């Protein structure tokens, strides 16, 4: 449980900061990606950014020519102007939260 701490005056409690201030939250969604699932099939761009938080499994985010792996209890901010897509990178279902962010 790398990066988790027990805050002062807490018992049997572990927390991990996933993100700080980064703009205006527009909306959020939860997604379940089956094995080999994800998308879009062709990378896309847009004006807003996405904050992805993986709660189960592991996600592979394609960003132009590179890939970023995001594990359980980790987050990653995708800059919307970079061609991107997100895929399940595990042998089971990957569950993640996507938050749309504008600057």
C-alpha positions as CSV (number, residue, x, y, z in Angstrom):
1,X,0.0,0.0,0.0
2,X,2.6,2.4,-1.2
3,X,2.0,6.1,-0.4
4,X,-0.7,5.5,2.3
5,X,-0.5,7.2,5.7
6,X,-2.4,7.1,8.9
7,X,-3.4,10.7,9.7
8,X,-3.0,12.1,13.2
9,X,-5.8,10.9,15.7
10,X,-7.0,8.1,13.3
11,X,-7.0,4.4,14.1
12,X,-7.0,1.5,11.5
13,X,-7.3,4.2,8.8
14,X,-5.1,4.6,5.7
15,X,-5.3,7.4,3.2
16,X,-3.4,8.4,0.1
17,X,-3.6,11.8,-1.6
18,X,-4.6,11.3,-5.3
19,X,-4.5,14.9,-6.5
20,X,-4.4,18.6,-5.5
21,X,-5.9,21.7,-7.0
22,X,-5.9,21.7,-10.8
23,X,-8.8,23.6,-12.2
24,X,-12.6,23.5,-12.3
25,X,-14.3,20.1,-12.0
26,X,-17.0,19.9,-14.6
27,X,-18.3,16.3,-14.1
28,X,-17.3,12.8,-13.1
29,X,-18.2,9.3,-14.0
30,X,-17.3,5.7,-13.0
31,X,-16.3,3.2,-15.7
32,X,-15.8,-0.5,-15.8
33,X,-13.5,-1.9,-18.5
34,X,-13.6,-5.6,-19.2
35,X,-10.5,-7.5,-20.3
36,X,-9.2,-5.9,-23.5
37,X,-11.8,-3.1,-23.1
38,X,-11.3,0.6,-23.4
39,X,-11.4,3.3,-26.0
40,X,-11.9,5.2,-28.0
41,X,-10.5,2.9,-30.7
42,X,-8.9,5.9,-32.4
43,X,-7.2,8.4,-30.0
44,X,-9.1,11.6,-29.7
45,X,-8.5,15.2,-28.4
46,X,-10.7,17.9,-26.8
47,X,-10.3,21.2,-24.9
48,X,-10.9,19.7,-21.4
49,X,-8.6,17.4,-19.4
50,X,-9.4,14.1,-17.7
51,X,-8.4,13.1,-14.2
52,X,-8.5,9.2,-14.1
53,X,-8.5,7.4,-10.7
54,X,-8.1,3.7,-10.8
55,X,-10.0,1.9,-8.0
56,X,-9.6,-1.7,-9.2
57,X,-7.3,-3.3,-11.7
58,X,-4.9,-1.3,-13.9
59,X,-5.3,1.1,-16.8
60,X,-3.0,1.8,-19.8
61,X,-3.4,5.3,-21.1
62,X,-2.1,6.0,-24.6
63,X,-0.8,9.6,-25.0
64,X,0.4,10.2,-28.5
65,X,3.5,8.1,-28.9
66,X,3.8,7.1,-25.2
67,X,1.9,5.0,-22.7
68,X,1.3,5.5,-19.0
69,X,0.3,2.6,-16.7
70,X,-2.0,3.7,-13.8
71,X,-2.4,1.1,-11.0
72,X,-5.0,0.7,-8.3
73,X,-5.2,3.6,-5.9
74,X,-3.3,5.8,-8.4
75,X,-4.4,8.8,-10.5
76,X,-3.2,10.5,-13.7
77,X,-4.2,13.8,-15.4
78,X,-4.6,13.5,-19.1
79,X,-4.1,16.7,-21.0
80,X,-7.1,16.7,-23.5
81,X,-5.1,18.3,-26.3
82,X,-2.8,15.3,-26.6
83,X,-4.4,12.4,-28.6
84,X,-5.4,9.8,-26.0
85,X,-7.3,6.7,-25.2
86,X,-7.6,4.4,-22.1
87,X,-7.5,0.6,-22.0
88,X,-7.7,-2.1,-19.4
89,X,-4.2,-3.4,-18.6
90,X,-5.2,-6.2,-16.3
91,X,-6.5,-9.8,-16.4
92,X,-9.8,-8.8,-14.8
93,X,-12.2,-5.9,-14.8
94,X,-10.6,-2.4,-14.3
95,X,-12.8,0.1,-12.5
96,X,-11.9,3.8,-12.6
97,X,-13.4,7.2,-12.0
98,X,-13.0,9.9,-14.7
99,X,-13.3,13.5,-13.7
100,X,-13.6,16.2,-16.4
101,X,-11.4,19.3,-15.5
102,X,-11.1,22.7,-17.2
103,X,-8.5,25.3,-16.4
